[in-house]
Amino acid sequence: MNRSTTYLLCLTALATVSSGCFLRTGYILDALNTPGDPQAAPLPVPIQERAARLTRTHLMDAYADPVEAARWMSAMGNAPQPILEQLDCLKQSAGGSNSACYERFLETVMETPQWDLPALPTTVDPAAPSPREVDAARFLANTLGIAASLVALRDAQGDRVPIQVLTRGIREGAESAAQYVSVRKWNRTLGRPSNAVVLSGGGANGAFSAGAIWRLLGVLEQCRGKPAPEGCGDARIDLAAGSSTGALISTLVDLFHTPGHEEAARQLLVSNYTCSVESDLYCVNNTWIWKIASDLRGLVQFDGIYGKLRAAVVPEQLTNGTELVAVSVDFDTGDVFGISDQDPANLDPNATEQQRVEGIINGVVASIVEPVLADPVPWLPSHTGRMKGSFFDGGVRSGLPLLQAVQRGAERVLVISTGGVEPSPENPPDNAVSVLMRTIDLFVAQPRVGEVQQGEMAAVGRRFAEHNVCVERLANVADAASVSAFCRRTGPGFVPREPGALKAATSMWLGSARFDQVASSWRSSWMFRPDSQLQTASGYGFSPEVMRPLFKEGVKHFQQRCHEVLRLFEIQGTLAASECDKPVDDAVAEAEARFAPLAQCTKGKPEQRSCK
């Protein structure tokens, strides 16, 4: 008999002998059926703030000269008239063709002095591209979509939003984006791609992702900092974004890129995902079950994970060359938040160094708390101190947060999912608890696949817009071959073009390689956990016996596709290639040699630990 069945039988027995009705199932049903108090509902997010978020999302990207791009953003925020005119045009042409609105916008911002952008060039050289001109095309392409988003926002409010509110929102969002791109420690480099890893949630099943990342970091550890032709120079991961357990693994990717902490980061991946048990990570709110329908908001508290993060995260991570993004959802507003350790919007300038670290840790923990199973996190770090809310697992709305990498300007992305392309089949549920756990699994399965495809289309759409704006700006250049190479980013001065096929993709998406205009600007590989008979974890179950085979499966799967990842990230050198040439069994054995003795993982530890 499993633990959940025993627990339910105990509750049934208590209900039978109790004279009160609060232990019976009817109490829970009454609580579920009680309507909310409409008078107590909080006010919606102000329209100005929503307009600012939309503007910021369009503008935040990777630029070769982020300081100058930030200056353009600030200028645009202070003089948004072309966007407002485009908004009015789109509104008037609703339901018909609106191509003229976009053409007029580009004519306005390119043919008359706007936002201190560079003058239209008459010559270009794909072998030595001007970073300023490359950035100008990207910036204008990003501004091109702001008006359409604001039209949708205005329509959703019944067209009652004063234009002054939108104007203030544009200014606020543009300034926030400007601060972000100018402060962030990585940026676009024309001869080297911006690389990212994106990791899904999945609790202890994150052992698969941890194994794959452990092996990737092992390859980098062998070749980084060593010159060609043996070494891979400054090869690195610029951005690590994750939801739930993916946020925890991303934290260790960030730690690995902090000088002096490389080996510690890899060892933590092994110990956390092959030798952890429940009592290491959380305590149980040991109280009456009926409190779930009254004042208990979660079954557990992640005090153990807070402790592990405080022991692992170092202040230098906030200023290294890798950006960490942990994704969570505010249940009060329904908004998705990507908390970054390099975004001024998430860092209080008046906080001490340790307070800033604690804020990022809080953002990571917010990303892992599943609804009902754990207490929500009550605040996230903000430039104003603390942003209050009820923050839960990002997997509720963003289980595989590829959009974070797209919006922040990554050009090469490795997407790793703890689940398969389709949900794994399960036996019929035995009880309501089993139904709940299966429901959560199914809730997050489709968003994972859906967001990957949404992210792919968003990336291709962005880069297509950039290509077309580039062509518009170079209309006065006589050399058509140079224009084509420059705008397709295929000249010798850009990242070498080797578009790769997507893996584990459904037939619904062709991939960026099919579109020659953007094949050099965007590429991704998808690494879903292969179908197998391996046992998987459920809920917050952490068992070394379950996690170790999953970790080894991650190592194995990465090793089988190692050369593909080298091509994706443009990692060069014989040292990296030789690591990929290792037999799969040798790579798995190398990982297994790092595992602690199994008995050591459970010795002296209780099966459950009650919160104090």
C-alpha positions in Angstrom: 0.0 0.0 0.0 1.5 3.4 -1.0 1.7 6.4 1.3 -1.2 8.4 -0.3 -3.6 5.4 0.0 -2.6 4.9 3.7 -3.1 8.6 4.4 -6.6 8.6 2.8 -7.6 5.6 4.8 -6.5 7.3 8.0 -8.6 10.3 7.1 -11.6 8.1 6.3 -11.3 6.5 9.7 -11.1 9.8 11.5 -14.1 11.1 9.7 -16.1 8.0 10.7 -15.4 8.4 14.4 -15.6 12.2 14.5 -18.8 13.9 15.6 -18.0 17.0 13.6 -18.8 17.3 9.9 -15.6 19.3 9.0 -13.7 16.1 8.3 -16.2 14.7 5.8 -15.9 15.2 2.0 -19.0 17.4 2.0 -17.0 20.1 3.8 -14.5 20.3 1.0 -17.3 20.3 -1.6 -19.0 23.2 0.2 -15.8 25.2 0.2 -15.3 24.6 -3.5 -18.9 25.6 -4.3 -18.8 28.8 -2.3 -18.7 31.8 -4.7 -16.0 34.4 -4.2 -16.9 37.9 -2.9 -16.8 40.3 -5.9 -16.4 43.2 -3.6 -13.1 41.8 -2.3 -11.5 41.3 -5.7 -8.3 43.3 -6.1 -8.0 46.0 -8.7 -6.7 44.9 -12.1 -3.1 45.9 -13.1 -3.2 49.6 -14.3 -3.4 50.0 -18.0 -0.3 52.2 -18.0 1.7 49.4 -16.4 0.4 46.9 -18.9 1.3 49.2 -21.8 4.7 49.6 -20.3 5.2 45.8 -20.1 4.1 45.3 -23.7 6.5 48.0 -24.9 9.4 46.6 -22.9 8.8 43.1 -24.2 9.0 44.3 -27.8 12.2 46.3 -27.2 14.3 44.0 -24.9 16.6 42.1 -27.2 20.4 41.6 -27.8 22.2 44.5 -29.5 25.8 44.8 -30.6 26.1 48.2 -29.0 23.6 48.1 -26.1 24.4 51.5 -24.8 23.5 53.2 -28.1 20.4 51.0 -28.5 19.4 52.1 -25.0 19.7 55.7 -26.1 17.4 55.1 -29.0 14.9 53.5 -26.7 14.9 56.4 -24.4 14.5 58.8 -27.3 11.6 56.8 -28.6 9.9 56.8 -25.2 10.2 60.6 -25.1 8.9 61.1 -28.6 6.4 58.2 -29.4 4.3 60.1 -31.9 5.1 57.7 -34.9 3.9 54.8 -32.8 0.7 56.7 -31.8 0.0 57.5 -35.4 0.5 53.9 -36.4 -1.8 52.9 -33.6 -4.5 55.2 -34.9 -4.0 53.9 -38.5 -4.3 50.3 -37.3 -7.5 51.1 -35.5 -9.0 52.8 -38.5 -8.1 49.9 -40.8 -9.3 47.2 -38.5 -10.8 44.3 -40.4 -9.1 45.2 -43.7 -5.6 45.5 -45.0 -3.3 47.4 -42.7 0.0 47.0 -44.6 0.0 50.8 -45.3 0.2 51.5 -41.6 3.5 49.6 -41.3 4.9 51.1 -44.5 4.0 54.6 -43.3 5.6 54.0 -39.9 8.8 52.9 -41.5 8.8 55.9 -43.9 8.3 58.2 -41.0 11.1 56.9 -38.8 13.6 56.3 -41.6 13.1 59.3 -43.9 12.8 62.0 -41.2 15.1 62.5 -38.2 13.6 60.2 -35.5 15.1 59.0 -32.2 18.7 59.9 -33.3 19.0 56.8 -35.6 21.8 56.6 -38.1 21.2 58.0 -41.6 20.3 55.5 -44.3 23.5 54.0 -45.7 24.5 54.0 -49.4 27.1 51.2 -49.1 27.4 48.1 -46.9 30.1 45.4 -46.4 29.0 42.0 -45.3 32.6 41.1 -44.5 32.9 44.0 -42.0 29.3 44.9 -41.0 28.6 48.0 -39.1 27.2 47.1 -35.7 25.3 50.4 -35.6 23.4 49.6 -38.8 22.7 46.0 -37.7 21.3 47.3 -34.4 19.2 50.0 -36.2 17.4 47.4 -38.2 16.8 45.2 -35.2 15.6 48.2 -33.1 13.2 49.4 -35.8 11.9 45.9 -36.4 11.1 45.6 -32.6 9.3 49.0 -32.5 7.2 47.9 -35.5 5.0 45.7 -33.4 4.4 48.0 -30.4 1.4 49.7 -31.9 -0.4 46.5 -32.8 0.0 45.2 -29.2 -1.4 48.4 -27.8 -4.4 48.3 -30.2 -5.2 44.8 -28.8 -4.8 46.2 -25.2 -7.1 49.1 -26.0 -9.7 46.9 -27.7 -9.7 44.6 -24.6 -10.7 47.7 -22.5 -13.6 48.7 -24.8 -11.5 51.4 -26.5 -11.8 53.5 -23.3 -8.1 54.0 -22.7 -6.9 57.7 -23.0 -4.0 58.2 -25.3 -2.2 59.9 -22.5 -2.1 56.7 -20.5 -0.7 54.8 -23.4 1.9 57.5 -24.0 3.1 57.3 -20.4 3.2 53.5 -20.7 5.3 53.6 -23.8 7.7 56.0 -22.1 7.9 53.8 -19.0 8.4 50.6 -20.9 11.0 52.1 -23.2 13.0 53.4 -20.3 12.8 50.0 -18.5 14.1 48.2 -21.6 16.8 50.8 -22.1 18.1 50.2 -18.5 18.0 46.4 -19.0 19.9 46.2 -22.2 22.6 48.7 -21.1 23.2 47.0 -17.7 23.1 43.4 -18.7 26.5 41.7 -18.9 26.1 40.0 -22.2 25.2 41.4 -25.6 25.0 40.5 -29.3 28.4 39.8 -30.9 28.3 39.7 -34.7 30.9 36.9 -35.1 29.6 34.7 -32.3 26.1 33.6 -31.5 24.3 34.4 -28.2 23.7 31.0 -26.6 21.0 29.9 -24.2 19.6 26.9 -22.5 15.9 26.6 -21.6 14.8 24.0 -19.1 11.4 22.7 -18.2 10.0 21.8 -14.8 9.2 18.3 -13.6 10.3 17.9 -9.9 12.7 15.0 -9.4 12.3 14.2 -13.1 14.6 17.2 -13.6 17.4 14.6 -13.0 17.2 14.0 -16.8 17.9 17.7 -17.5 20.5 17.8 -14.8 22.4 14.9 -16.4 22.3 16.5 -19.8 23.5 19.9 -18.4 26.2 18.2 -16.3 27.6 16.6 -19.5 27.4 19.9 -21.4 29.2 21.8 -18.7 31.8 19.0 -18.6 32.5 19.5 -22.3 32.9 23.3 -21.7 35.1 22.7 -18.7 37.6 20.8 -20.9 37.9 23.4 -23.6 37.1 26.9 -22.2 39.8 29.4 -21.9 42.1 27.5 -24.2 43.1 28.9 -27.6 42.3 27.3 -31.0 42.8 24.9 -32.5 42.6 22.7 -29.4 40.4 25.0 -27.2 37.1 26.7 -27.6 38.1 30.1 -26.3 35.3 32.0 -24.6 32.5 29.5 -25.5 29.8 29.9 -22.9 26.1 29.9 -22.1 24.9 33.6 -22.1 21.4 32.9 -20.8 19.9 30.1 -18.7 16.1 30.2 -18.2 13.9 27.7 -16.5 10.6 26.9 -14.8 10.4 25.0 -11.5 13.2 22.4 -11.3 14.6 24.0 -14.5 15.1 27.2 -12.6 17.2 25.3 -10.0 19.3 23.7 -12.7 19.7 27.1 -14.4 21.0 28.6 -11.2 23.9 26.0 -11.3 24.5 26.8 -15.0 24.9 30.4 -13.9 27.2 29.3 -11.0 29.4 27.3 -13.4 30.0 30.5 -15.4 31.3 32.3 -12.2 35.1 31.9 -12.2 36.3 29.6 -9.5 33.0 27.8 -9.1 32.9 25.5 -12.1 33.6 22.2 -10.3 31.2 23.1 -7.4 28.4 23.7 -9.9 28.8 20.4 -11.6 29.1 18.5 -8.3 25.9 20.2 -7.0 24.1 19.0 -10.1 25.1 15.4 -9.2 24.4 15.5 -5.5 21.1 17.4 -5.8 19.7 15.2 -8.5 21.1 11.8 -7.4 21.2 11.9 -3.6 18.3 14.1 -2.4 15.3 12.9 -0.4 12.1 14.8 0.5 13.3 15.7 4.0 16.4 17.4 2.5 14.3 19.8 0.5 11.1 20.6 2.4 9.1 20.2 5.6 5.5 19.2 5.8 2.7 21.5 7.2 1.5 18.7 9.5 -2.1 19.7 10.2 -5.7 18.7 9.6 -6.5 18.0 6.0 -9.7 20.1 6.2 -7.5 23.2 6.5 -6.8 22.9 2.7 -10.3 24.4 2.4 -9.8 27.1 5.0 -6.4 28.6 5.7 -3.8 26.2 4.5 -2.3 27.3 1.2 0.2 24.4 0.7 1.2 21.1 2.1 4.9 21.8 2.3 7.5 24.6 2.8 10.8 24.6 0.9 13.0 25.4 3.8 15.6 22.8 2.7 15.8 24.3 -0.9 16.2 27.8 0.6 19.1 26.4 2.6 20.7 24.7 -0.4 20.4 27.8 -2.5 21.8 30.1 0.2 24.8 27.7 0.4 25.4 27.6 -3.3 24.5 31.1 -4.8 27.3 33.6 -4.6 27.1 37.4 -5.2 29.4 37.2 -8.2 26.7 35.4 -10.1 24.8 38.8 -10.3 27.7 40.3 -12.3 29.1 37.4 -14.3 28.6 37.0 -18.1 25.6 34.6 -17.8 22.1 35.8 -17.1 19.8 33.6 -14.9 16.0 33.8 -15.5 13.6 32.0 -13.2 9.9 32.0 -14.3 6.9 32.1 -12.0 3.3 33.0 -12.1 1.5 35.5 -9.8 -1.9 33.9 -9.0 -3.3 37.3 -7.9 -2.9 38.7 -11.4 -2.2 35.7 -13.6 0.9 37.4 -14.9 4.1 35.5 -15.8 7.3 36.9 -14.4 10.8 36.1 -15.5 13.1 37.2 -12.7 16.5 38.0 -13.9 19.7 38.3 -11.9 20.9 41.1 -14.3 17.7 43.1 -14.9 17.5 46.4 -13.0 13.7 45.9 -12.8 14.4 43.0 -10.4 17.2 44.5 -8.4 16.7 47.1 -5.6 19.5 49.6 -6.0 19.3 50.4 -2.3 19.6 46.7 -1.2 22.8 45.3 0.1 24.7 42.6 -1.9 23.3 39.9 0.3 19.7 41.2 0.1 20.0 41.2 -3.7 21.2 37.6 -3.6 18.3 36.7 -1.3 15.9 38.3 -3.8 17.1 36.2 -6.6 16.9 33.1 -4.4 13.3 34.0 -3.6 12.6 34.3 -7.4 14.0 30.8 -8.0 11.9 29.3 -5.1 8.8 31.0 -6.4 9.4 29.1 -9.7 9.2 25.7 -8.0 6.1 25.8 -5.8 3.3 23.9 -7.3 -0.3 25.0 -6.5 -1.8 23.2 -3.5 1.4 21.2 -2.9 3.5 24.1 -1.5 3.1 27.5 0.1 3.2 30.4 -2.4 6.1 32.8 -2.3 4.7 36.2 -1.1 7.2 38.5 -2.9 9.6 38.8 -5.8 12.6 41.2 -6.0 11.9 44.6 -7.6 13.7 47.8 -8.3 11.3 49.3 -5.7 12.1 46.7 -3.1 9.6 43.9 -3.0 6.7 43.1 -5.4 4.0 41.4 -3.4 1.7 38.7 -4.7 1.1 34.9 -4.5 3.8 33.4 -6.7 3.8 29.8 -7.9 5.5 27.4 -10.3 6.1 29.0 -13.7 5.0 25.7 -15.3 1.4 26.7 -14.7 1.7 29.1 -17.7 5.2 28.7 -19.0 6.5 25.2 -18.5 9.3 25.5 -21.1 10.1 29.2 -21.1 11.5 29.5 -24.6 9.9 33.0 -25.0 12.2 34.3 -22.3 15.2 33.4 -24.5 13.6 34.8 -27.6 12.6 38.1 -26.1 16.0 38.6 -24.5 17.8 38.1 -27.8 19.3 34.6 -27.7 20.3 33.4 -31.2 21.1 29.7 -30.4 18.9 27.8 -27.9 19.1 24.3 -26.5 15.7 23.3 -25.2 15.6 20.5 -22.7 12.3 19.0 -21.4 12.0 16.4 -18.6 9.0 15.0 -20.4 8.4 13.6 -23.8 6.7 15.2 -26.8 3.5 13.5 -25.6 2.4 12.8 -22.0 3.6 9.4 -20.7 0.8 6.9 -20.2 -0.2 6.1 -16.7 -2.3 3.4 -15.0 -5.9 4.3 -14.0 -5.8 6.5 -10.9 -6.6 4.8 -7.6 -7.8 7.8 -5.7 -8.4 11.6 -5.7 -4.8 12.3 -4.9 -3.6 10.3 -7.9 -6.1 12.2 -10.0 -4.8 15.5 -8.8 -1.2 14.6 -9.5 -2.1 13.3 -13.0 -4.1 16.5 -13.7 -1.1 18.6 -12.9 1.1 16.5 -15.2 -1.4 16.9 -18.0 -1.9 20.6 -17.4 1.8 21.3 -18.0 2.4 18.8 -20.8 0.7 20.8 -23.6 2.1 24.2 -22.6 5.6 22.7 -22.9 5.2 21.7 -26.5 3.0 24.6 -27.3 5.3 27.2 -25.9 8.3 25.8 -27.8 6.4 26.1 -31.0 5.1 29.6 -30.0 8.7 30.6 -29.1 10.0 29.3 -32.4 7.4 31.3 -34.4 8.0 34.4 -32.3 11.7 34.2 -33.0 11.3 33.7 -36.7 8.7 36.5 -36.8 11.1 38.9 -35.1 14.0 38.0 -37.3 11.9 38.2 -40.5 10.8 41.7 -39.4 14.5 42.6 -38.9 15.4 41.2 -42.3 12.7 43.2 -44.1 13.5 46.4 -42.2 17.2 45.9 -43.2 16.2 45.6 -46.9 14.1 48.8 -46.5 17.0 50.7 -45.0 19.4 49.6 -47.7 17.1 50.5 -50.6 19.7 53.1 -51.8 22.6 50.6 -51.9 23.3 49.6 -55.5 25.1 46.3 -54.8 22.1 43.8 -54.5 24.4 40.9 -53.6 25.9 42.9 -50.7 22.4 43.8 -49.5 21.3 40.2 -49.6 24.3 38.9 -47.7 24.1 41.8 -45.2 20.4 41.4 -44.4 20.5 37.6 -44.3 23.5 37.9 -42.0 25.4 35.5 -44.1 28.5 37.6 -44.9 32.0 36.7 -43.4 31.5 39.3 -40.6 28.5 37.4 -39.2 28.1 34.1 -37.4 28.9 31.2 -39.7 25.8 29.9 -41.3 25.0 26.3 -40.7 21.3 25.9 -40.1 20.5 22.7 -38.3 17.4 20.6 -38.3 15.2 20.6 -35.2 15.0 17.4 -33.2 12.0 15.9 -31.5 9.8 18.4 -33.3 6.2 17.7 -34.4 5.2 18.1 -38.0 3.4 21.4 -37.2 6.6 23.4 -37.4 9.3 23.5 -40.1 12.0 25.2 -38.2 14.1 28.3 -39.0 16.4 26.4 -41.4 13.5 26.4 -43.9 13.5 30.2 -44.0 16.7 31.4 -45.6 16.2 35.0 -44.5 16.5 34.1 -40.8 18.5 30.8 -40.8 21.6 32.6 -39.6 19.9 34.7 -37.0 18.0 31.9 -35.1 18.6 28.2 -34.5 17.4 25.8 -31.8 17.6 22.1 -30.9 14.9 20.4 -28.8 15.8 17.7 -26.4 12.7 16.0 -25.0 13.2 13.0 -22.7 13.0 9.9 -24.9 10.2 7.4 -24.3 11.4 4.6 -22.1 10.4 2.2 -19.3 12.3 4.2 -16.7 10.3 4.9 -13.5 9.5 8.6 -13.1 8.8 10.7 -10.0 5.4 12.2 -9.1 4.6 15.4 -7.3 7.4 16.2 -4.8 8.7 12.7 -4.5 12.5 12.7 -4.4 14.1 9.2 -4.4 17.7 8.5 -5.4 16.6 5.1 -6.8 14.3 7.0 -9.3 16.5 9.9 -10.0 19.8 8.1 -10.7 18.6 6.3 -13.8 17.0 9.5 -15.1 20.3 11.4 -14.5 22.2 8.7 -16.4 19.6 8.9 -19.2 20.2 12.6 -19.5 24.0 12.1 -19.8 23.4 9.3 -22.4 21.0 11.4 -24.5 23.3 14.4 -24.5 26.3 12.3 -25.4 24.4 10.9 -28.4 23.7 14.4 -29.6 26.9 16.1 -28.4 28.2 17.0 -31.8 24.8 18.5 -32.7 25.1 20.8 -29.6 28.6 21.8 -30.6 27.3 22.9 -34.0 24.4 24.7 -32.4 26.5 26.8 -30.1 29.5 27.1 -32.5 31.8 25.5 -30.0 35.1 24.8 -31.8 38.3 22.9 -31.1 39.6 19.4 -30.9 39.2 19.2 -27.1 35.4 19.6 -27.3 35.2 17.3 -30.3 37.1 14.6 -28.5 34.7 14.9 -25.6 31.8 14.3 -27.9 33.7 11.3 -29.5 33.7 9.5 -26.1 31.6 6.3 -26.1 28.3 6.8 -24.5 29.0 4.2 -21.8 32.2 6.0 -20.8 30.3 9.3 -20.3 27.7 7.5 -18.2 30.3 5.7 -16.2 32.1 9.0 -15.5 28.9 10.4 -14.1 28.1 7.3 -12.1 31.5 7.5 -10.5 30.4 10.9 -9.0 27.4 9.3 -7.2 27.6 9.1 -3.5 26.9 5.6 -1.9 23.1 5.1 -1.9 23.0 4.4 1.8 24.6 7.8 2.5 21.7 9.6 0.8 19.1 8.3 3.3 21.2 7.6 6.5 19.7 9.3 9.5 17.1 11.1 7.5 13.3 10.9 8.3 10.9 10.0 5.5 9.0 13.2 6.3 10.0 16.2 8.4 7.3 18.5 10.0 7.7 22.2 9.8 8.4 24.0 13.1 
